Amino acid sequence: VYNFPLILGSIVMILRSIVGTFSYPIDNSAEIWRPELNWIGLTNWIPLFLCFFSFQNYLKTTDQRATVSKVLIASSIPILFSGLSQYFFNLYGPFQIFNGLIIWFQRSPDSLSSYGQGLTSVFSNQNYAGSWLTLIWPFCLSNFLINQKKKNKLKTRVIFCICILFTMCIVLTHSRGAILSLIISLPIVLGKSSIYFLAPIIILIFLIIFLNLIPSYELNGFINKIIPNDLFLKLNEMIFNFPKSPRFIIWGNTINFLTQKPFFGWGAATFPILYSYISNLEIYHTHNLFLELSLAYGLVTSILVFSTIIILIINSYSVIFRNQGSKTLGNYAWWTATFIFFVGQMYDVVYYDLRISISSWIMLAALRSIIIEKNSKEI
């Protein structure tokens, strides 16, 4: 039920690429766009569909999923320290070993002027770093609670420190989406008990924002020492000016493009060209993964892929949160990580970073495995 729509979507994408091999969907675009981009674009999807099918073999049991979650946490430790060294100690690199075989590169503040001054670590900008960290964050939280229940003091203290580092790095990315994902994930993993400490945090954030609106140089200066100015401006825009967000304009224009070629789209990587025709702005993607895939390969493909993902998330929710045998902190973390990631792709697209896209399909494969495990127990 989950594999077939993805296989059918792959066939439609391949057919669309074949049809578009010898044609240019946009007039006078031969110098900046090539039909081969349709085939290159397939690498972001079809190989990962195959990964989704095969990853399930390594996520069948609770123990296997627990091991994978610990690997994801451990693999993120270097990212935490590299990000903190970048933010506080101005260490950027690039550093290389083995005669350039391995290069560790981080951006300097000068190269991030258009994005703000947030932590990026090894990613291209703050949103990518924030997305990765919030993808792993639910596993940190669940592992902390699991070890706390087992009364393993050493492991509890270690994972608590890791949780603090994750939280710090997520905030330092200055990414609104990452901070929002951090807050949303807490009540999902922790349940109703989280309201007692989550509510004061939310109230404090709103209080600080309102206080900064008071025209006082001393007060504003003090608040800016607590919250970096570019982060404050982003939070202020998200709360008070969200309806005026440029994303709404981008989404509206994307929908207009889709009405012209709804079924099979315009072709991969055509959005920047289309948008440049109606404005002088350089916008590289649609800030919505559903619209992104629709514009490239059509609504048929996008509906097949995303309906599968949505059904999988809904069905796994019923299994994990309503089935007594599946109500475990580990399963909560898998569902939370998947949910906040794909919700995040509806207002920003970081999927095309291979590290992130592979991890997202690992999450989906885990949810599918949880459903299969529950069904096998019932049989």
C-alpha positions as CSV (number, residue, x, y, z in Angstrom):
1,V,0.0,0.0,0.0
2,Y,3.0,2.3,0.6
3,N,5.3,1.0,-2.1
4,F,3.0,1.0,-5.1
5,P,2.3,4.8,-5.2
6,L,6.0,5.5,-5.0
7,I,6.7,3.1,-7.8
8,L,3.9,4.6,-9.9
9,G,5.2,8.1,-9.1
10,S,8.7,7.0,-10.3
11,I,7.3,5.8,-13.6
12,V,5.5,9.1,-14.2
13,M,8.7,11.0,-13.4
14,I,10.7,8.9,-15.8
15,L,8.1,9.3,-18.5
16,R,8.0,13.1,-17.9
17,S,11.8,13.2,-18.3
18,I,11.7,11.2,-21.5
19,V,9.1,13.5,-23.0
20,G,11.0,16.5,-21.9
21,T,14.4,15.3,-23.2
22,F,14.2,17.1,-26.5
23,S,12.2,20.2,-25.5
24,Y,12.6,23.4,-23.7
25,P,9.5,24.3,-21.5
26,I,10.6,28.0,-21.3
27,D,11.3,30.1,-24.4
28,N,14.8,31.4,-24.8
29,S,16.1,29.4,-21.9
30,A,18.6,27.2,-23.8
31,E,21.6,29.1,-22.3
32,I,20.6,28.7,-18.7
33,W,18.5,25.4,-18.6
34,R,19.0,22.0,-20.1
35,P,16.6,19.1,-20.5
36,E,19.2,16.8,-18.7
37,L,18.2,18.6,-15.5
38,N,15.0,16.5,-15.5
39,W,17.1,13.3,-15.3
40,I,19.5,14.8,-12.7
41,G,16.4,15.8,-10.6
42,L,15.3,12.2,-10.5
43,T,18.3,11.4,-8.3
44,N,16.7,13.4,-5.4
45,W,13.7,11.0,-5.4
46,I,13.9,7.6,-7.1
47,P,17.1,6.3,-5.4
48,L,15.6,7.4,-2.1
49,F,12.4,5.6,-2.8
50,L,14.5,2.5,-3.1
51,C,16.2,3.4,0.1
52,F,12.8,3.6,1.8
53,F,12.1,0.0,0.6
54,S,15.4,-1.4,1.8
55,F,15.9,0.6,5.0
56,Q,12.9,-1.2,6.5
57,N,15.0,-4.4,6.8
58,Y,17.3,-2.7,9.3
59,L,14.5,-1.1,11.3
60,K,12.2,-4.1,11.9
61,T,12.5,-4.3,15.7
62,T,12.6,-1.9,18.6
63,D,16.2,-2.8,19.4
64,Q,17.3,-2.1,15.8
65,R,15.5,1.3,15.8
66,A,17.1,2.1,19.2
67,T,20.5,1.4,17.8
68,V,19.9,3.6,14.7
69,S,18.7,6.4,16.9
70,K,21.9,6.3,19.0
71,V,24.0,6.2,15.8
72,L,22.2,9.4,14.6
73,I,22.9,11.1,17.9
74,A,26.5,10.0,18.0
75,S,27.1,11.1,14.3
76,S,25.8,14.6,15.2
77,I,28.3,15.2,18.1
78,P,31.0,16.5,15.7
79,I,28.4,18.9,14.1
80,L,27.6,20.3,17.5
81,F,31.2,21.0,18.4
82,S,32.1,22.3,14.9
83,G,29.1,24.6,15.1
84,L,30.0,26.0,18.5
85,S,33.6,26.5,17.5
86,Q,32.4,28.4,14.4
87,Y,30.0,30.6,16.4
88,F,32.1,31.3,19.5
89,F,35.7,30.9,18.4
90,N,35.6,31.9,14.7
91,L,37.0,28.6,13.5
92,Y,36.0,28.1,9.9
93,G,38.6,26.2,8.0
94,P,38.5,24.6,5.5
95,F,40.5,21.9,7.3
96,Q,41.7,18.9,5.4
97,I,43.5,15.6,5.9
98,F,44.8,12.8,3.7
99,N,46.0,15.3,1.1
100,G,42.5,16.8,0.6
101,L,40.6,13.5,0.6
102,I,38.5,14.8,3.6
103,I,37.8,18.5,3.8
104,W,35.9,20.0,6.7
105,F,34.4,23.3,5.6
106,Q,32.3,25.9,7.5
107,R,31.1,29.3,6.4
108,S,32.4,32.5,7.8
109,P,30.1,35.4,8.9
110,D,31.0,37.4,5.8
111,S,29.6,34.7,3.5
112,L,26.4,34.5,5.6
113,S,25.5,38.2,5.3
114,S,22.3,37.5,3.4
115,Y,21.2,34.8,5.9
116,G,22.2,36.4,9.2
117,Q,24.9,35.4,11.7
118,G,23.6,32.1,12.9
119,L,25.4,28.8,13.4
120,T,25.7,26.7,10.3
121,S,28.4,24.1,11.1
122,V,29.0,22.0,8.0
123,F,25.8,23.0,6.3
124,S,25.3,25.7,3.7
125,N,23.1,27.9,5.9
126,Q,21.3,28.1,9.2
127,N,18.0,26.5,8.0
128,Y,19.8,23.4,6.9
129,A,21.7,23.1,10.2
130,G,18.6,23.8,12.2
131,S,16.7,21.2,10.2
132,W,19.3,18.5,10.9
133,L,19.5,19.3,14.6
134,T,15.7,19.3,15.1
135,L,15.5,16.0,13.1
136,I,17.8,14.4,15.7
137,W,16.6,16.3,18.8
138,P,13.6,14.0,19.6
139,F,15.9,11.0,19.9
140,C,18.1,12.9,22.3
141,L,15.1,13.7,24.5
142,S,13.7,10.2,24.3
143,N,17.0,8.6,25.2
144,F,17.4,11.0,28.1
145,L,14.0,10.0,29.5
146,I,14.6,6.2,28.9
147,N,17.9,6.3,30.8
148,Q,16.3,8.4,33.5
149,K,13.6,5.7,34.0
150,K,16.3,3.0,34.1
151,K,18.1,5.1,36.7
152,N,21.3,4.9,34.8
153,K,23.0,8.0,36.3
154,L,26.0,8.1,34.0
155,K,24.1,7.7,30.8
156,T,21.5,10.1,32.0
157,R,24.0,12.8,32.7
158,V,25.8,12.3,29.4
159,I,22.6,12.5,27.3
160,F,21.4,15.4,29.4
161,C,24.6,17.3,28.4
162,I,24.0,16.3,24.8
163,C,20.4,17.6,25.0
164,I,21.7,21.0,26.3
165,L,24.2,21.2,23.5
166,F,21.5,20.4,20.9
167,T,19.2,23.0,22.4
168,M,21.9,25.6,22.4
169,C,22.9,24.9,18.8
170,I,19.3,25.0,17.6
171,V,18.8,28.4,19.1
172,L,22.1,29.7,17.8
173,T,21.1,28.8,14.2
174,H,18.7,31.7,14.5
175,S,16.4,29.6,12.3
176,R,12.7,30.3,13.1
177,G,11.7,27.0,11.7
178,A,14.2,25.1,13.9
179,I,13.2,26.9,17.1
180,L,9.5,26.3,16.3
181,S,10.2,22.6,15.7
182,L,12.1,22.4,19.0
183,I,9.1,23.8,20.9
184,I,6.6,21.6,19.0
185,S,8.5,18.4,19.6
186,L,8.5,18.7,23.4
187,P,4.8,18.2,24.0
188,I,4.6,15.4,21.4
189,V,7.5,13.4,23.0
190,L,6.8,14.3,26.7
191,G,3.0,14.4,26.6
192,K,0.8,16.6,28.7
193,S,3.4,17.0,31.5
194,S,5.5,19.3,29.2
195,I,2.9,22.1,29.6
196,Y,4.2,22.9,33.1
197,F,7.6,24.1,31.8
198,L,6.8,24.8,28.2
199,A,4.1,27.4,28.9
200,P,6.5,29.7,30.9
201,I,9.0,29.5,28.1
202,I,6.5,30.6,25.5
203,I,5.1,33.3,27.8
204,L,8.7,34.6,28.4
205,I,9.4,34.7,24.6
206,F,6.3,36.8,24.0
207,L,7.0,39.0,26.9
208,I,10.5,39.8,25.6
209,I,9.2,40.6,22.2
210,F,6.6,42.9,23.5
211,L,9.1,44.6,25.8
212,N,11.4,45.3,22.9
213,L,8.5,47.2,21.2
214,I,8.8,49.8,24.0
215,P,10.9,52.7,22.8
216,S,13.6,52.5,25.4
217,Y,17.3,52.5,24.4
218,E,18.4,50.9,27.6
219,L,15.7,48.2,27.6
220,N,16.2,47.4,23.9
221,G,19.9,47.2,24.4
222,F,19.5,44.8,27.3
223,I,17.1,42.6,25.4
224,N,19.4,42.4,22.4
225,K,22.1,41.1,24.7
226,I,19.8,38.2,25.5
227,I,18.4,37.6,22.0
228,P,20.6,38.4,19.0
229,N,19.1,41.2,16.9
230,D,18.7,39.2,13.7
231,L,16.9,36.3,15.6
232,F,14.6,38.8,17.3
233,L,13.7,40.4,13.9
234,K,12.9,36.9,12.5
235,L,10.7,36.0,15.5
236,N,9.0,39.4,15.4
237,E,8.3,38.9,11.7
238,M,7.0,35.4,12.3
239,I,4.6,36.5,15.0
240,F,3.4,39.9,13.8
241,N,4.0,40.0,10.1
242,F,3.4,36.4,9.0
243,P,0.5,37.2,6.6
244,K,2.9,39.6,4.8
245,S,5.6,37.0,4.5
246,P,7.3,36.9,1.1
247,R,6.6,33.2,1.1
248,F,2.9,33.8,0.4
249,I,3.9,35.7,-2.7
250,I,6.2,32.9,-3.8
251,W,3.6,30.3,-3.2
252,G,1.0,32.3,-5.1
253,N,3.2,32.7,-8.1
254,T,4.1,29.0,-8.0
255,I,0.5,28.1,-8.1
256,N,0.0,30.4,-11.1
257,F,2.8,28.6,-12.9
258,L,1.2,25.2,-12.0
259,T,-2.2,26.2,-13.5
260,Q,-0.5,26.5,-16.8
261,K,1.1,23.0,-16.7
262,P,-0.6,21.2,-13.9
263,F,-0.3,17.5,-14.8
264,F,3.4,17.1,-15.7
265,G,5.0,20.4,-14.6
266,W,7.6,22.6,-16.1
267,G,10.7,20.5,-15.5
268,A,13.3,20.2,-12.8
269,A,15.1,23.4,-11.8
270,T,12.9,25.7,-13.8
271,F,11.5,27.7,-10.9
272,P,14.4,30.2,-10.7
273,I,14.0,31.0,-14.4
274,L,10.2,31.3,-14.2
275,Y,10.4,33.6,-11.2
276,S,13.0,35.8,-12.8
277,Y,10.6,36.4,-15.6
278,I,8.0,38.0,-13.3
279,S,10.4,39.8,-10.8
280,N,14.0,40.9,-10.4
281,L,14.5,38.7,-7.4
282,E,16.7,35.6,-7.3
283,I,14.5,33.0,-5.7
284,Y,16.0,29.5,-6.0
285,H,13.1,27.3,-4.8
286,T,9.4,27.5,-3.9
287,H,9.8,27.2,-0.1
288,N,7.3,24.3,-0.2
289,L,8.4,20.8,-1.1
290,F,5.0,19.8,-2.5
291,L,4.9,22.7,-4.8
292,E,8.6,22.1,-5.7
293,L,7.9,18.6,-6.8
294,S,4.7,19.6,-8.6
295,L,6.4,22.3,-10.5
296,A,9.2,20.0,-11.6
297,Y,7.3,16.8,-12.4
298,G,3.6,17.7,-12.1
299,L,0.7,17.3,-9.7
300,V,0.3,13.6,-10.6
301,T,3.7,12.8,-9.2
302,S,3.4,15.1,-6.2
303,I,0.1,13.7,-5.1
304,L,1.3,10.1,-5.4
305,V,4.4,10.8,-3.3
306,F,2.9,13.1,-0.7
307,S,-0.3,11.2,-0.2
308,T,1.8,8.2,0.6
309,I,3.8,10.2,3.2
310,I,0.7,11.7,4.7
311,I,-1.1,8.3,5.0
312,L,2.0,6.8,6.5
313,I,2.3,9.5,9.1
314,I,-1.4,9.3,10.0
315,N,-1.5,5.5,10.2
316,S,1.7,5.4,12.3
317,Y,0.2,8.0,14.6
318,S,-2.7,5.7,15.3
319,V,-0.4,2.8,15.9
320,I,2.1,4.7,18.1
321,F,-0.1,6.9,20.2
322,R,-3.3,4.8,20.4
323,N,-2.0,1.2,20.6
324,Q,-0.9,0.3,24.0
325,G,1.8,-2.1,22.8
326,S,3.5,0.6,20.7
327,K,3.4,3.5,23.2
328,T,7.1,3.8,23.8
329,L,9.4,6.8,24.0
330,G,11.4,5.5,21.2
331,N,8.4,5.3,18.9
332,Y,7.3,8.8,19.9
333,A,10.7,10.1,18.9
334,W,10.5,8.5,15.4
335,W,7.1,9.8,14.8
336,T,7.9,13.3,16.1
337,A,11.1,13.6,14.0
338,T,9.3,12.6,10.9
339,F,6.3,14.9,11.5
340,I,8.2,18.1,12.3
341,F,10.6,17.5,9.4
342,F,7.8,17.2,6.7
343,V,5.8,20.0,8.3
344,G,8.9,22.1,8.0
345,Q,9.2,21.3,4.3
346,M,5.9,23.0,3.8
347,Y,7.4,26.5,4.5
348,D,11.1,25.9,3.6
349,V,12.9,23.3,1.5
350,V,16.1,21.7,2.9
351,Y,15.3,18.3,1.4
352,Y,17.9,18.6,-1.4
353,D,20.8,18.2,1.1
354,L,21.5,14.5,0.6
355,R,22.4,14.1,4.3
356,I,18.9,15.4,5.3
357,S,16.9,13.7,2.5
358,I,18.4,10.2,3.3
359,S,17.7,10.7,7.0
360,S,14.1,11.7,6.2
361,W,13.5,8.4,4.3
362,I,15.1,6.5,7.2
363,M,12.4,8.1,9.4
364,L,9.6,7.1,7.1
365,A,11.0,3.6,6.8
366,A,11.0,3.4,10.6
367,L,7.4,4.4,10.8
368,R,6.5,1.7,8.2
369,S,8.4,-0.8,10.2
370,I,6.5,0.1,13.4
371,I,3.2,-0.5,11.6
372,I,4.4,-3.8,10.3
373,E,5.7,-4.8,13.8
374,K,2.3,-4.0,15.3
375,N,0.4,-5.9,12.6
376,S,2.7,-9.0,13.0
377,K,2.1,-9.0,16.8
378,E,-1.7,-9.0,16.2
379,I,-1.4,-12.0,13.8
